[in-house]
């Protein structure tokens, strides 16, 4: 196998000689999806709260201290992990030049909406409760369990 790869590497090197390689810097927004358990406290809000919502347990949303944002209505851009993978594949296959890109859905949703969507998927209305603020929580997240 190693003997076969050397000519391919040489061919690729000749084909790109004199050209700068393409590169991408990607900033992923609030990604959620399966198999996040190894991330412990850094799991997405969906992963952290799915089982609690399905079990009918309360979800605590932080109180808002900003005018114009009701409690639990602080907004973020949430994106599914498979959509992130699709963006990366598109970049690799496209003629897009090198650069730094944000990867998100392009739409902000609030935490209450997110927990309601998880509840809808579980067939249960989430029991959202307002408590304290993010500064009192060690990780300073906007939702915790």
Secondary structure, 3 states (H helix, E strand, C coil): CHHHHHHHHHHHHHHCCCCCCCCEEEEECEEECCCCHHHHHHCCHHHHHHHHHHCCCEEEEECCCCCCCCCCCCEEEEEEHHHHHHHHHHHHHCCCCCEEEEECCCCEEEHHHHHHHHHHHHCCCCEEEEECCHHHCCCCCCEEC
